[in-house]
Amino acid sequence: MRQSRWTPSIIPADEPTVYLVADDFGRTGSAWRETDMEAADLETVIQDLMAGQYKRPIKVVAFNTSERWSEDVSEDVAREIQHRCNLQLNDVPSHLQEFVDRYAPQDARQFSLRLV
């Protein structure tokens, strides 16, 4: 009788995309920050970043085990942080400035405003 090498997956079929943040702790090193499974969605991660839950974020990585992919989404997250700050007419929080500058540098062009 022929044996199969296939083993069933233990990963649920409808697994959500998870977002993790690598944080720099200075002399003690850097690490992927621990997070609750329910709080690993993109919106929560962005809100936590803006609220100062991370000291010096290095990168943000997204992965989905059921779809078998992972991606560095740092640029997208940095641009979204910059966008939200722009909409609120606020500066990027100081603890995020290095992260945003690294992944979403400001456009050097000067935009002209139309007067009505």
Secondary structure, DSSP 4 states (H G I P E B T S, - for coil): -PPP------S-TTPPPEEEEEEE-GGG-EEEPP--GGG-SHHHHHHHHHHT-SSSEEEEEEEETTTTEEEE-HHHHHHHHHHHHHHTT-PPPHHHHHHHHHHSPPP-PPPPPPP-
